Amino acid sequence: MPYRARPLVITFAAVSAALLLLGYLYMAREEPSSVKWDLSHSHTKSDVNWSGKSRSSWEISSAEYDITFSGGIHLTGKRMLRLDADPDTGTVDSVHIIYPKMSTDDAYRAAKELAKELSMDTVNVDRWYKQRTGGREAGHEDVMSTSGMSPAKHTPGTPYIDASLLYSFEDERPTFIDLSFYWPKTEKGSAPQGGGPFVSTVLDGCWMF
């Protein structure tokens, strides 16, 4: 009868709402709205108050950040963040600051500002922009083209830095910037292994923001 079925419906709705609320609360716990990390002396999960579900990667969709790296690097802003860590040692291997999708012109301006702030060589980015705008004038801008830049010289004791200009899978705003700071693992008697880890960590979700 209707009056008997109604309590069941209400109960089901209440349970669903409670589960949804718990889900939001869990996500809120995993994704802080702001972070302040001092990575100038060490870069461990404890240093970033790691709360990601995965032991090896943690993605924060948007947060106000205040991050200090060794070498006097201090960055603030509000963007997507991505961290990668060694699940066995608890060492944070890389920190990514992901800029939103931008037009070619906006991405170039942002890259030039970063280059000035972090002393990065813009030869490749300048060439990329010239090719983009040249193609645009000819009616066929290659919006899928990518580029990158890094400091001309690495300072010992500081993280390596890369700024990669990547395709966003959206032609109106075809480019986003992955600014990454990473500490490569080394082998005795050899140079640091690997490079900027953006390829394996960012491209899988770059069109989501």
C-alpha positions as CSV (number, residue, x, y, z in Angstrom):
1,M,0.0,0.0,0.0
2,P,1.2,3.6,-0.7
3,Y,1.5,4.6,2.9
4,R,3.7,1.6,3.6
5,A,6.0,2.1,0.7
6,R,6.7,5.7,1.5
7,P,8.9,5.2,4.5
8,L,11.0,2.8,2.5
9,V,11.5,5.5,-0.2
10,I,12.4,8.1,2.4
11,T,14.8,5.8,4.1
12,F,16.5,5.0,0.8
13,A,16.8,8.7,-0.1
14,A,18.2,9.5,3.3
15,V,20.8,6.7,3.0
16,S,21.7,7.9,-0.5
17,A,22.1,11.5,0.7
18,A,24.2,10.4,3.7
19,L,26.5,8.3,1.4
20,L,26.8,11.3,-1.0
21,L,27.7,13.6,1.9
22,L,30.3,11.1,3.2
23,G,31.8,11.0,-0.3
24,Y,32.1,14.8,-0.5
25,L,33.6,14.9,3.0
26,Y,36.1,12.2,2.0
27,M,37.1,14.1,-1.1
28,A,37.4,17.3,0.9
29,R,39.7,15.6,3.3
30,E,41.8,14.3,0.5
31,E,41.9,17.6,-1.4
32,P,42.8,20.5,0.8
33,S,41.7,24.0,-0.3
34,S,45.1,25.4,0.6
35,V,48.6,24.1,1.2
36,K,51.8,25.5,2.6
37,W,54.8,23.4,2.0
38,D,58.5,24.0,2.9
39,L,60.5,21.7,0.7
40,S,63.7,23.6,1.1
41,H,65.4,21.0,3.4
42,S,63.6,17.8,2.6
43,H,60.8,16.5,0.3
44,T,58.9,13.7,2.0
45,K,55.2,12.8,2.4
46,S,55.3,14.2,5.9
47,D,56.5,17.6,4.5
48,V,53.4,17.9,2.4
49,N,50.9,16.2,4.8
50,W,50.2,13.6,2.1
51,S,46.5,12.6,2.2
52,G,46.1,11.1,-1.3
53,K,44.5,7.6,-1.6
54,S,47.3,6.4,-3.8
55,R,50.8,5.7,-2.2
56,S,52.5,6.9,-5.4
57,S,50.6,9.9,-6.7
58,W,48.3,12.7,-5.3
59,E,46.3,15.1,-7.4
60,I,44.7,18.2,-6.0
61,S,42.2,19.6,-8.5
62,S,42.6,23.2,-7.2
63,A,44.2,24.7,-4.2
64,E,45.9,27.9,-3.0
65,Y,49.5,27.1,-2.6
66,D,52.5,28.5,-0.8
67,I,55.5,26.4,-1.7
68,T,59.2,27.0,-0.8
69,F,61.9,25.0,-2.5
70,S,65.7,25.1,-1.9
71,G,67.6,27.7,-3.8
72,G,65.4,30.6,-2.6
73,I,62.4,29.5,-4.8
74,H,59.1,30.6,-3.3
75,L,55.9,30.2,-5.3
76,T,52.3,31.2,-4.5
77,G,49.0,30.9,-6.5
78,K,45.9,28.8,-7.0
79,R,46.1,26.0,-9.5
80,M,45.9,22.2,-9.9
81,L,48.7,20.3,-8.1
82,R,50.1,16.9,-8.7
83,L,52.7,15.1,-6.6
84,D,54.5,11.8,-7.3
85,A,56.2,9.8,-4.6
86,D,58.2,6.6,-4.0
87,P,55.7,4.4,-2.1
88,D,58.6,2.5,-0.4
89,T,60.6,5.4,0.9
90,G,57.9,8.1,1.3
91,T,60.1,10.5,-0.7
92,V,58.3,13.0,-2.9
93,D,59.9,12.7,-6.3
94,S,58.2,15.5,-8.1
95,V,55.8,18.4,-7.6
96,H,53.7,19.7,-10.6
97,I,51.9,23.0,-10.8
98,I,49.4,22.6,-13.6
99,Y,48.2,25.8,-15.3
100,P,44.7,25.9,-16.8
101,K,44.1,25.7,-20.5
102,M,45.1,28.8,-22.4
103,S,45.3,30.3,-25.9
104,T,48.6,30.2,-27.6
105,D,49.2,33.9,-26.8
106,D,48.3,33.6,-23.1
107,A,50.4,30.4,-22.8
108,Y,53.4,32.2,-24.3
109,R,53.0,35.2,-22.0
110,A,52.7,32.9,-18.9
111,A,55.8,31.0,-20.1
112,K,57.8,34.2,-20.5
113,E,56.8,35.3,-17.0
114,L,57.9,31.9,-15.5
115,A,61.2,32.1,-17.4
116,K,61.9,35.5,-15.9
117,E,61.1,34.3,-12.4
118,L,63.0,31.0,-12.6
119,S,65.8,32.0,-14.9
120,M,64.8,29.6,-17.7
121,D,66.0,29.5,-21.2
122,T,63.2,30.4,-23.7
123,V,64.9,29.5,-27.0
124,N,62.6,26.6,-27.6
125,V,59.5,28.4,-26.4
126,D,60.3,31.4,-28.6
127,R,60.7,29.1,-31.6
128,W,57.4,27.3,-30.7
129,Y,55.5,30.6,-30.6
130,K,57.0,31.8,-33.8
131,Q,55.9,28.6,-35.5
132,R,52.4,28.8,-34.0
133,T,51.8,32.4,-35.0
134,G,53.3,31.9,-38.4
135,G,50.9,29.0,-39.0
136,R,48.0,31.0,-37.7
137,E,48.7,33.8,-40.2
138,A,48.9,31.2,-43.0
139,G,45.6,29.7,-41.8
140,H,46.8,26.4,-40.3
141,E,48.1,26.9,-36.8
142,D,49.5,23.7,-35.4
143,V,47.7,23.7,-32.0
144,M,49.0,20.3,-31.1
145,S,52.6,21.3,-31.1
146,T,54.4,21.3,-27.7
147,S,57.5,22.9,-26.3
148,G,59.4,23.3,-23.0
149,M,62.1,25.1,-21.1
150,S,64.3,24.8,-18.2
151,P,67.1,26.7,-16.5
152,A,70.3,26.9,-18.6
153,K,72.3,25.5,-15.6
154,H,71.2,23.4,-12.7
155,T,72.2,24.6,-9.2
156,P,73.4,21.7,-7.0
157,G,71.2,21.1,-4.0
158,T,68.1,22.4,-5.7
159,P,65.3,20.5,-7.6
160,Y,65.5,20.2,-11.3
161,I,62.9,22.4,-13.0
162,D,60.9,22.0,-16.3
163,A,58.1,24.0,-17.7
164,S,56.4,22.0,-20.4
165,L,53.8,23.5,-22.8
166,L,51.5,20.7,-23.7
167,Y,48.4,20.1,-25.8
168,S,45.1,20.4,-23.9
169,F,42.9,18.6,-26.4
170,E,40.8,21.7,-26.8
171,D,41.5,23.8,-29.9
172,E,40.1,27.0,-28.5
173,R,42.5,26.9,-25.6
174,P,45.0,24.4,-26.9
175,T,47.9,24.7,-24.4
176,F,48.5,24.2,-20.7
177,I,51.7,24.5,-18.8
178,D,53.1,21.8,-16.5
179,L,55.6,23.5,-14.2
180,S,57.5,20.6,-12.5
181,F,60.1,20.4,-9.8
182,Y,61.7,17.0,-9.4
183,W,64.5,15.2,-7.7
184,P,65.8,12.4,-10.0
185,K,67.1,9.2,-8.5
186,T,70.8,8.8,-9.1
187,E,73.0,5.8,-9.5
188,K,76.5,5.7,-8.2
189,G,78.9,7.3,-10.7
190,S,76.2,8.3,-13.1
191,A,74.1,11.4,-13.9
192,P,70.5,11.7,-12.6
193,Q,68.2,9.2,-14.2
194,G,65.1,10.4,-16.0
195,G,63.8,13.9,-16.6
196,G,60.7,15.9,-16.1
197,P,58.0,13.3,-15.3
198,F,55.1,15.1,-16.8
199,V,54.5,12.6,-19.6
200,S,53.5,9.8,-17.3
201,T,51.7,11.9,-14.7
202,V,49.8,14.6,-16.4
203,L,48.7,13.7,-19.9
204,D,46.2,11.1,-18.7
205,G,44.1,13.8,-17.2
206,C,45.1,17.1,-18.8
207,W,41.8,17.7,-20.5
208,M,39.8,17.4,-17.3
209,F,40.5,20.9,-15.9
